[in-house]
Structure formats: structure tokens, C-alpha cells
Amino acid sequence: MKTLELGQATAPLAEYARNAKKEPVILTVEGKPVAAVISLENVDIEMITLSSDPRFMSLIDRSRAKHRKEGGKSSAEVRRKLDL
């Protein structure tokens, strides 16, 4: 992984994107990460949008906590209940 201060990232964005499969680039400001150029495989725009939506992620966190606390249903149970 390559780390680069934002002010030193002088190559065109397309160049960083082309090289992202080989090596992700983390852009920093005063040493703190602010952005990343990474290769995306097996994802679509909807997945990226949802994973960066704080409301959606809060919903997922609440659901996971409830599942840990109360348990859940197996996929077989759900199929049976839905007559699938």
C-alpha cells in the first residue's frame, strides 16, 4: 500500500486508478488518511452508496446487535415460512 500526502499526489487521477489493482493509494493530510484509491471488485454502485450511508450502517448495526442478543432464524426456516 502506498501512502501519499495529498499535496504530493501530482499524477493524474487516472494513473492512480489504473495502478489501484496492484497497489492501493492512501491520501493523507498532515499524516492523517483522508481518501483512498482502491480497486473495486465484485461491487456495484448501490453497494458502495449504502456502505457509506451512516443511516443505513446504523440500521445494520442495530440489526446485528439484535441478532446477537435474541438470535435469528435459519435460511431453511425462512424458506419454509415463505413456502419457498
Chimera marker file (.cmm) of the C-alpha trace (Angstrom):
<marker_set name="trace">
<marker id="1" x="0.000" y="0.000" z="0.000" r="1" g="1" b="0" radius="0.5"/>
<marker id="2" x="1.259" y="3.422" z="-0.927" r="1" g="1" b="0" radius="0.5"/>
<marker id="3" x="0.708" y="6.428" z="1.341" r="1" g="1" b="0" radius="0.5"/>
<marker id="4" x="0.952" y="9.858" z="-0.185" r="1" g="1" b="0" radius="0.5"/>
<marker id="5" x="0.394" y="13.381" z="1.136" r="1" g="1" b="0" radius="0.5"/>
<marker id="6" x="-2.393" y="15.000" z="-0.844" r="1" g="1" b="0" radius="0.5"/>
<marker id="7" x="-0.134" y="17.857" z="-1.929" r="1" g="1" b="0" radius="0.5"/>
<marker id="8" x="2.360" y="15.361" z="-3.371" r="1" g="1" b="0" radius="0.5"/>
<marker id="9" x="-0.278" y="13.492" z="-5.394" r="1" g="1" b="0" radius="0.5"/>
<marker id="10" x="0.535" y="15.236" z="-8.643" r="1" g="1" b="0" radius="0.5"/>
<marker id="11" x="-0.140" y="12.436" z="-11.134" r="1" g="1" b="0" radius="0.5"/>
<marker id="12" x="-3.488" y="12.412" z="-12.925" r="1" g="1" b="0" radius="0.5"/>
<marker id="13" x="-6.237" y="10.551" z="-11.044" r="1" g="1" b="0" radius="0.5"/>
<marker id="14" x="-6.496" y="8.105" z="-13.955" r="1" g="1" b="0" radius="0.5"/>
<marker id="15" x="-2.919" y="6.973" z="-13.306" r="1" g="1" b="0" radius="0.5"/>
<marker id="16" x="-3.640" y="6.192" z="-9.645" r="1" g="1" b="0" radius="0.5"/>
<marker id="17" x="-6.845" y="4.382" z="-10.661" r="1" g="1" b="0" radius="0.5"/>
<marker id="18" x="-5.020" y="2.237" z="-13.243" r="1" g="1" b="0" radius="0.5"/>
<marker id="19" x="-2.475" y="1.182" z="-10.632" r="1" g="1" b="0" radius="0.5"/>
<marker id="20" x="-5.037" y="0.535" z="-7.856" r="1" g="1" b="0" radius="0.5"/>
<marker id="21" x="-5.229" y="-3.211" z="-8.602" r="1" g="1" b="0" radius="0.5"/>
<marker id="22" x="-1.519" y="-3.558" z="-7.926" r="1" g="1" b="0" radius="0.5"/>
<marker id="23" x="-1.288" y="-1.162" z="-5.004" r="1" g="1" b="0" radius="0.5"/>
<marker id="24" x="-3.936" y="0.908" z="-3.191" r="1" g="1" b="0" radius="0.5"/>
<marker id="25" x="-3.053" y="4.542" z="-2.531" r="1" g="1" b="0" radius="0.5"/>
<marker id="26" x="-3.969" y="6.229" z="0.754" r="1" g="1" b="0" radius="0.5"/>
<marker id="27" x="-4.018" y="10.017" z="0.529" r="1" g="1" b="0" radius="0.5"/>
<marker id="28" x="-3.225" y="11.918" z="3.709" r="1" g="1" b="0" radius="0.5"/>
<marker id="29" x="-3.335" y="15.469" z="5.004" r="1" g="1" b="0" radius="0.5"/>
<marker id="30" x="-0.768" y="16.122" z="7.705" r="1" g="1" b="0" radius="0.5"/>
<marker id="31" x="-0.292" y="12.365" z="8.003" r="1" g="1" b="0" radius="0.5"/>
<marker id="32" x="-3.989" y="11.590" z="8.570" r="1" g="1" b="0" radius="0.5"/>
<marker id="33" x="-5.831" y="9.482" z="5.968" r="1" g="1" b="0" radius="0.5"/>
<marker id="34" x="-8.493" y="11.432" z="4.056" r="1" g="1" b="0" radius="0.5"/>
<marker id="35" x="-9.108" y="9.316" z="0.935" r="1" g="1" b="0" radius="0.5"/>
<marker id="36" x="-8.148" y="6.081" z="-0.742" r="1" g="1" b="0" radius="0.5"/>
<marker id="37" x="-7.837" y="4.913" z="-4.319" r="1" g="1" b="0" radius="0.5"/>
<marker id="38" x="-8.525" y="1.187" z="-4.308" r="1" g="1" b="0" radius="0.5"/>
<marker id="39" x="-9.538" y="-1.471" z="-6.775" r="1" g="1" b="0" radius="0.5"/>
<marker id="40" x="-13.209" y="-2.435" z="-6.576" r="1" g="1" b="0" radius="0.5"/>
<marker id="41" x="-14.112" y="-5.988" z="-7.493" r="1" g="1" b="0" radius="0.5"/>
<marker id="42" x="-17.497" y="-7.687" z="-7.130" r="1" g="1" b="0" radius="0.5"/>
<marker id="43" x="-19.240" y="-4.488" z="-6.022" r="1" g="1" b="0" radius="0.5"/>
<marker id="44" x="-21.741" y="-2.180" z="-7.647" r="1" g="1" b="0" radius="0.5"/>
<marker id="45" x="-22.610" y="1.476" z="-7.139" r="1" g="1" b="0" radius="0.5"/>
<marker id="46" x="-25.547" y="0.632" z="-4.860" r="1" g="1" b="0" radius="0.5"/>
<marker id="47" x="-23.284" y="-1.368" z="-2.533" r="1" g="1" b="0" radius="0.5"/>
<marker id="48" x="-20.770" y="1.460" z="-2.335" r="1" g="1" b="0" radius="0.5"/>
<marker id="49" x="-23.501" y="4.052" z="-1.756" r="1" g="1" b="0" radius="0.5"/>
<marker id="50" x="-25.168" y="2.057" z="1.012" r="1" g="1" b="0" radius="0.5"/>
<marker id="51" x="-21.916" y="1.189" z="2.765" r="1" g="1" b="0" radius="0.5"/>
<marker id="52" x="-21.077" y="4.879" z="3.061" r="1" g="1" b="0" radius="0.5"/>
<marker id="53" x="-24.553" y="5.940" z="4.254" r="1" g="1" b="0" radius="0.5"/>
<marker id="54" x="-24.472" y="6.461" z="8.045" r="1" g="1" b="0" radius="0.5"/>
<marker id="55" x="-28.241" y="5.838" z="8.378" r="1" g="1" b="0" radius="0.5"/>
<marker id="56" x="-28.010" y="2.503" z="6.564" r="1" g="1" b="0" radius="0.5"/>
<marker id="57" x="-24.948" y="1.430" z="8.553" r="1" g="1" b="0" radius="0.5"/>
<marker id="58" x="-26.751" y="2.363" z="11.789" r="1" g="1" b="0" radius="0.5"/>
<marker id="59" x="-29.661" y="0.141" z="10.728" r="1" g="1" b="0" radius="0.5"/>
<marker id="60" x="-27.249" y="-2.729" z="10.032" r="1" g="1" b="0" radius="0.5"/>
<marker id="61" x="-25.510" y="-2.238" z="13.401" r="1" g="1" b="0" radius="0.5"/>
<marker id="62" x="-28.847" y="-2.298" z="15.255" r="1" g="1" b="0" radius="0.5"/>
<marker id="63" x="-29.928" y="-5.405" z="13.372" r="1" g="1" b="0" radius="0.5"/>
<marker id="64" x="-26.661" y="-7.215" z="14.153" r="1" g="1" b="0" radius="0.5"/>
<marker id="65" x="-26.914" y="-6.281" z="17.844" r="1" g="1" b="0" radius="0.5"/>
<marker id="66" x="-30.494" y="-7.557" z="17.992" r="1" g="1" b="0" radius="0.5"/>
<marker id="67" x="-29.450" y="-10.798" z="16.284" r="1" g="1" b="0" radius="0.5"/>
<marker id="68" x="-26.604" y="-11.303" z="18.782" r="1" g="1" b="0" radius="0.5"/>
<marker id="69" x="-28.975" y="-10.663" z="21.687" r="1" g="1" b="0" radius="0.5"/>
<marker id="70" x="-32.093" y="-12.502" z="20.509" r="1" g="1" b="0" radius="0.5"/>
<marker id="71" x="-30.835" y="-14.904" z="17.860" r="1" g="1" b="0" radius="0.5"/>
<marker id="72" x="-32.377" y="-15.324" z="14.451" r="1" g="1" b="0" radius="0.5"/>
<marker id="73" x="-33.928" y="-17.732" z="12.014" r="1" g="1" b="0" radius="0.5"/>
<marker id="74" x="-32.042" y="-20.043" z="9.687" r="1" g="1" b="0" radius="0.5"/>
<marker id="75" x="-32.463" y="-19.652" z="5.946" r="1" g="1" b="0" radius="0.5"/>
<marker id="76" x="-34.298" y="-23.011" z="5.946" r="1" g="1" b="0" radius="0.5"/>
<marker id="77" x="-36.820" y="-21.650" z="8.479" r="1" g="1" b="0" radius="0.5"/>
<marker id="78" x="-37.390" y="-18.524" z="6.397" r="1" g="1" b="0" radius="0.5"/>
<marker id="79" x="-37.874" y="-20.580" z="3.214" r="1" g="1" b="0" radius="0.5"/>
<marker id="80" x="-40.326" y="-22.857" z="4.997" r="1" g="1" b="0" radius="0.5"/>
<marker id="81" x="-42.271" y="-19.914" z="6.387" r="1" g="1" b="0" radius="0.5"/>
<marker id="82" x="-42.464" y="-18.280" z="2.949" r="1" g="1" b="0" radius="0.5"/>
<marker id="83" x="-43.310" y="-21.557" z="1.195" r="1" g="1" b="0" radius="0.5"/>
<marker id="84" x="-40.216" y="-21.373" z="-0.993" r="1" g="1" b="0" radius="0.5"/>
<link id1="1" id2="2" r="1" g="1" b="0" radius="0.2"/>
<link id1="2" id2="3" r="1" g="1" b="0" radius="0.2"/>
<link id1="3" id2="4" r="1" g="1" b="0" radius="0.2"/>
<link id1="4" id2="5" r="1" g="1" b="0" radius="0.2"/>
<link id1="5" id2="6" r="1" g="1" b="0" radius="0.2"/>
<link id1="6" id2="7" r="1" g="1" b="0" radius="0.2"/>
<link id1="7" id2="8" r="1" g="1" b="0" radius="0.2"/>
<link id1="8" id2="9" r="1" g="1" b="0" radius="0.2"/>
<link id1="9" id2="10" r="1" g="1" b="0" radius="0.2"/>
<link id1="10" id2="11" r="1" g="1" b="0" radius="0.2"/>
<link id1="11" id2="12" r="1" g="1" b="0" radius="0.2"/>
<link id1="12" id2="13" r="1" g="1" b="0" radius="0.2"/>
<link id1="13" id2="14" r="1" g="1" b="0" radius="0.2"/>
<link id1="14" id2="15" r="1" g="1" b="0" radius="0.2"/>
<link id1="15" id2="16" r="1" g="1" b="0" radius="0.2"/>
<link id1="16" id2="17" r="1" g="1" b="0" radius="0.2"/>
<link id1="17" id2="18" r="1" g="1" b="0" radius="0.2"/>
<link id1="18" id2="19" r="1" g="1" b="0" radius="0.2"/>
<link id1="19" id2="20" r="1" g="1" b="0" radius="0.2"/>
<link id1="20" id2="21" r="1" g="1" b="0" radius="0.2"/>
<link id1="21" id2="22" r="1" g="1" b="0" radius="0.2"/>
<link id1="22" id2="23" r="1" g="1" b="0" radius="0.2"/>
<link id1="23" id2="24" r="1" g="1" b="0" radius="0.2"/>
<link id1="24" id2="25" r="1" g="1" b="0" radius="0.2"/>
<link id1="25" id2="26" r="1" g="1" b="0" radius="0.2"/>
<link id1="26" id2="27" r="1" g="1" b="0" radius="0.2"/>
<link id1="27" id2="28" r="1" g="1" b="0" radius="0.2"/>
<link id1="28" id2="29" r="1" g="1" b="0" radius="0.2"/>
<link id1="29" id2="30" r="1" g="1" b="0" radius="0.2"/>
<link id1="30" id2="31" r="1" g="1" b="0" radius="0.2"/>
<link id1="31" id2="32" r="1" g="1" b="0" radius="0.2"/>
<link id1="32" id2="33" r="1" g="1" b="0" radius="0.2"/>
<link id1="33" id2="34" r="1" g="1" b="0" radius="0.2"/>
<link id1="34" id2="35" r="1" g="1" b="0" radius="0.2"/>
<link id1="35" id2="36" r="1" g="1" b="0" radius="0.2"/>
<link id1="36" id2="37" r="1" g="1" b="0" radius="0.2"/>
<link id1="37" id2="38" r="1" g="1" b="0" radius="0.2"/>
<link id1="38" id2="39" r="1" g="1" b="0" radius="0.2"/>
<link id1="39" id2="40" r="1" g="1" b="0" radius="0.2"/>
<link id1="40" id2="41" r="1" g="1" b="0" radius="0.2"/>
<link id1="41" id2="42" r="1" g="1" b="0" radius="0.2"/>
<link id1="42" id2="43" r="1" g="1" b="0" radius="0.2"/>
<link id1="43" id2="44" r="1" g="1" b="0" radius="0.2"/>
<link id1="44" id2="45" r="1" g="1" b="0" radius="0.2"/>
<link id1="45" id2="46" r="1" g="1" b="0" radius="0.2"/>
<link id1="46" id2="47" r="1" g="1" b="0" radius="0.2"/>
<link id1="47" id2="48" r="1" g="1" b="0" radius="0.2"/>
<link id1="48" id2="49" r="1" g="1" b="0" radius="0.2"/>
<link id1="49" id2="50" r="1" g="1" b="0" radius="0.2"/>
<link id1="50" id2="51" r="1" g="1" b="0" radius="0.2"/>
<link id1="51" id2="52" r="1" g="1" b="0" radius="0.2"/>
<link id1="52" id2="53" r="1" g="1" b="0" radius="0.2"/>
<link id1="53" id2="54" r="1" g="1" b="0" radius="0.2"/>
<link id1="54" id2="55" r="1" g="1" b="0" radius="0.2"/>
<link id1="55" id2="56" r="1" g="1" b="0" radius="0.2"/>
<link id1="56" id2="57" r="1" g="1" b="0" radius="0.2"/>
<link id1="57" id2="58" r="1" g="1" b="0" radius="0.2"/>
<link id1="58" id2="59" r="1" g="1" b="0" radius="0.2"/>
<link id1="59" id2="60" r="1" g="1" b="0" radius="0.2"/>
<link id1="60" id2="61" r="1" g="1" b="0" radius="0.2"/>
<link id1="61" id2="62" r="1" g="1" b="0" radius="0.2"/>
<link id1="62" id2="63" r="1" g="1" b="0" radius="0.2"/>
<link id1="63" id2="64" r="1" g="1" b="0" radius="0.2"/>
<link id1="64" id2="65" r="1" g="1" b="0" radius="0.2"/>
<link id1="65" id2="66" r="1" g="1" b="0" radius="0.2"/>
<link id1="66" id2="67" r="1" g="1" b="0" radius="0.2"/>
<link id1="67" id2="68" r="1" g="1" b="0" radius="0.2"/>
<link id1="68" id2="69" r="1" g="1" b="0" radius="0.2"/>
<link id1="69" id2="70" r="1" g="1" b="0" radius="0.2"/>
<link id1="70" id2="71" r="1" g="1" b="0" radius="0.2"/>
<link id1="71" id2="72" r="1" g="1" b="0" radius="0.2"/>
<link id1="72" id2="73" r="1" g="1" b="0" radius="0.2"/>
<link id1="73" id2="74" r="1" g="1" b="0" radius="0.2"/>
<link id1="74" id2="75" r="1" g="1" b="0" radius="0.2"/>
<link id1="75" id2="76" r="1" g="1" b="0" radius="0.2"/>
<link id1="76" id2="77" r="1" g="1" b="0" radius="0.2"/>
<link id1="77" id2="78" r="1" g="1" b="0" radius="0.2"/>
<link id1="78" id2="79" r="1" g="1" b="0" radius="0.2"/>
<link id1="79" id2="80" r="1" g="1" b="0" radius="0.2"/>
<link id1="80" id2="81" r="1" g="1" b="0" radius="0.2"/>
<link id1="81" id2="82" r="1" g="1" b="0" radius="0.2"/>
<link id1="82" id2="83" r="1" g="1" b="0" radius="0.2"/>
<link id1="83" id2="84" r="1" g="1" b="0" radius="0.2"/>
</marker_set>
